[in-house]
Amino acid sequence: MKKLLSYLFPITQKIETHNNGMVEITYDQGKKLLDSANANYSYGSLQRILNFGLQQIDLNKTQNVLLLGLGGGGVIKNLRENYHYYKKITAVEIDDIIIQIAFKEFNIKPNENLELIHQDALQYVRTTKKKFDLIIIDLFIDNKVPNAVYGLDFWGDICNVTHNDGIFLFNASTIVEMGNDIDELKILLSKMFTVEQFDMVEGSNTLLIGIKNRK
């Protein structure tokens, strides 16, 4: 019924989360979206931004994926349904309410090829012994990327958990927000990865895609 009514007017449900403030689940034109106060978290512009990044990557060479930041699981559905990627995905999300929303509202459920982990992503990459072929980094609190994500410690951990010739895809916020920080980050990353920058994706966001340098 909500889906049908959404063709007449948007239907919104607000939910208070532990780490992301108030989020909204909205039915609009038959589609369900997850938004924070100032940003799309899943199934809207964010999905199109990350899809642009995935189009730059050869997923045939990817045996496993680490997703840092779950949202409503839009990236997972995109990988499964549009790229027919059915290999192992590990998704890490700090906010258990967001995990519940992904589970109940968007049918993102763990199985043998999908592991959902309730943990701080920074802690996970610091402590895990696993290595990954593709790491998708989409860590936002509302429309802000936590400062620690731009730090050397975090990227050293990302390098450690990336296979040789593995790839990261980083949704690095907006050019306006980052300013010159993007250049400083690329200099830092150049010691570990060969990095390509894509600006104004969907008219707003910067994506960084990096391939791990062989030692």
Sequence and secondary structure as in RCSB ss.txt:
>XXXX:A:sequence
MKKLLSYLFPITQKIETHNNGMVEITYDQGKKLLDSANANYSYGSLQRILNFGLQQIDLNKTQNVLLLGLGGGGV
IKNLRENYHYYKKITAVEIDDIIIQIAFKEFNIKPNENLELIHQDALQYVRTTKKKFDLIIIDLFIDNKVPNAVY
GLDFWGDICNVTHNDGIFLFNASTIVEMGNDIDELKILLSKMFTVEQFDMVEGSNTLLIGIKNRK
>XXXX:A:secstr
 HHHHTTTS EEEEEE SSS EEEEEEETTEEEEE SSSEEESSHHHHHHHHHHTTS GGG SEEEEE  TTSHH
HHHHHHTS   SEEEEEES HHHHHHHHHHH    BTTEEEEES HHHHHHH    EEEEEE   BTTB  GGGG
SHHHHHHHHHTEEEEEEEEEEEEEHHHHTTHHHHHHHHHTTTEEEEEEEEETTTEEEEEEEE   
